[in-house]
Amino acid sequence: MNARLPETSSIPERIAALRAAMTRAGVDAALVPSADPHLSEYLPRRWQGREWLSGFTGSVGTLVVTKDFAGVWVDSRYWVQAEQQLAGTGIELMKMMGGQQSAPHIDWLAQNVSAGGAVAVDGAVLGVASARALAEALNARDVALRTDLDLLDDVWQGRPSLPLEPVYEHVAPHADTSRAGKLDQVRRAMQEKGAQWHFISTLDDLAWLFNLRGADVNYNPVFVAHALIGPDDATLFVADGKVSEALVQSLAKDKVRVAPYAEAAAALAALPAKAALLVDPRRVTYGLLQAVSSAVKLVESVNPSTFFKSRKTAAEADHVRATMEHDGAALAEFFAWFEAALGHERITELTIDEKLSAARARRAGFKSLSFATIAGFNANGAMPHYRATPESHSVIEGDGLLLIDSGGQYLDGTTDITRVVPVGSPSAEQKRDFTLVLKGMMALSRAKFPRGIRSPMLDAIARAPIWEAGADYGHGTGHGVGYFLNVHEGPQVISHYAPAEPWTAMEEGMITSVEPGIYRPGKWGVRIENLVLNQRAETTGFGEFLSFETLTLCPIDTRCIDLALLRADEREWLNAYHQTVRVRVAPHVSGDALAWLEKRTQPI
């Protein structure tokens, strides 16, 4: 009999229940990735199995359980957090080192599961590329891979169902390209690749393609669905009750049919023999692709919509610029309050989140935060993905640095910004770290580069001033950002940890973060982040060149700068940036916020 455990159960009890389920199924190891059937970064509660089983709440991590071992693999962003949350659970922290090209949990399974054994993972949440790598490593050791088991269902009592938030249209003026126009773009790309059909599971691709938005995933205005694009029509597979009759009719005008979510596999199985199906092996799951007949030709390539949505139109860029002014105004209101209240009110890291979120919520077009606010004082700021909780947080008092990483979802743009501000008197060492990070951020923000350069290759520009001082940081320097979509999107990524694949090429219209950092574990952390837009710079005899337009509009606190470390040209860039911030944000604020803005944008 299955033994499902309630939310009140302990982590050791849950791991024990999973082991019992493994014994019943005849498998030697269970792999639980941080994934859903759409390979999302942020997961609907139904698929947060790794978190439920382990207690580790970070957004990325892989759990492996055997009869006598349990471990979670995480990268350096989560080492401190995972160590704290896994303490006393019997689950080991498995540290992934920067630059590893293989998946270390796969290597571990291949080495530690005996020949003739079996590893279970739910194929419905396992990416095709990951499944192939896992199967190859296990087969070489005569270990079977079972993808037909969902062991979570055997042990998780009250497991949440599919999210049921309604789907709604993203309309003009915020959406400037029609649904029909986007479908035409994708179909032309399908034809170029010799495919008549295209299956899409990634939620931000679907939201962009159909000009629809939802609220199924925290911080991301997306909805749970799949889509099958045909030569003349398309089918959107979504849970019953999420799409209103009026929206069904609107979609039908563009030859888009709405079908039940569970019918996606059957639709794939029904594709005609000798048809060519375009799929992205990194963005579709092994379980779904197993439904496709062997008589269907698979054309494997990045989803065309991934490229199209990354290149913002001129109208979208204008909307984002306006959104940045309002977001900057919200930040000005918040920081004016913070500086006035510091030392006079009890302020905690939780207060920072509350006050900043409220300031954004007062702005027109605001829909939600774009991720959970990170407010880390001193040692907490040294954890890049730290999150204060009612049970564990710091009071903002004394001397040091406060790191605030936050962002908002607006109808006409997505924001993401990190600022570090002084509390009391920062030390000379803290100022030095701040200035080195600022130099790295400015170096990349000012760069000019060939159009089409693979984005990971730009990473060293931001790191060079930090490397020169003998420091480094364990995360990437930049990620793509959506247009009222996911705060993290591809195909571009500025990180030497990422392979410089052809599809990571930098193109005009892309929005990317620039966010170098320095972290001193147990002491403090510094990260300074702006969003930038790829813009055309010039065409020479060597080809087209791009440069960055800085979009984010918020002062960088000059009280944290060691001015002796800045060159004249760096001071000039910073002063020009602050003048732009003052001119564009000032019309949207008044009173204390305006006074704060004018004070913090004075030239150095």
Secondary structure as UniProt FT lines:
FT   TURN            7..8
FT   HELIX           11..25
FT   STRAND          29..32
FT   TURN            37..38
FT   HELIX           45..47
FT   HELIX           49..54
FT   STRAND          62..66
FT   STRAND          70..74
FT   HELIX           76..78
FT   HELIX           79..86
FT   TURN            87..90
FT   STRAND          92..95
FT   TURN            98..99
FT   HELIX           104..112
FT   TURN            115..116
FT   STRAND          118..120
FT   HELIX           123..125
FT   HELIX           128..139
FT   TURN            140..142
FT   STRAND          144..146
FT   HELIX           152..155
FT   TURN            157..158
FT   STRAND          168..169
FT   TURN            172..174
FT   HELIX           179..192
FT   TURN            193..194
FT   STRAND          197..200
FT   HELIX           203..210
FT   STRAND          212..213
FT   TURN            218..219
FT   STRAND          225..229
FT   STRAND          234..238
FT   TURN            240..241
FT   HELIX           245..252
FT   TURN            253..255
FT   STRAND          256..260
FT   HELIX           261..263
FT   HELIX           264..269
FT   TURN            273..274
FT   STRAND          276..279
FT   TURN            281..282
FT   HELIX           286..289
FT   TURN            290..291
FT   TURN            294..295
FT   STRAND          297..300
FT   HELIX           304..310
FT   HELIX           314..341
FT   TURN            343..344
FT   HELIX           349..361
FT   TURN            364..365
FT   STRAND          366..369
FT   STRAND          374..377
FT   HELIX           378..382
FT   TURN            384..385
FT   TURN            390..391
FT   STRAND          400..406
FT   STRAND          408..410
FT   TURN            411..412
FT   STRAND          413..414
FT   STRAND          417..423
FT   HELIX           428..445
FT   STRAND          448..450
FT   TURN            451..452
FT   HELIX           455..458
FT   HELIX           459..468
FT   TURN            469..470
FT   STRAND          478..480
FT   STRAND          489..494
FT   TURN            496..497
FT   HELIX           502..504
FT   TURN            508..509
FT   STRAND          511..514
FT   STRAND          517..520
FT   TURN            521..523
FT   STRAND          524..527
FT   STRAND          529..540
FT   TURN            541..542
FT   STRAND          543..550
FT   HELIX           558..560
FT   HELIX           563..565
FT   HELIX           568..585
FT   HELIX           586..588
FT   HELIX           591..600
//
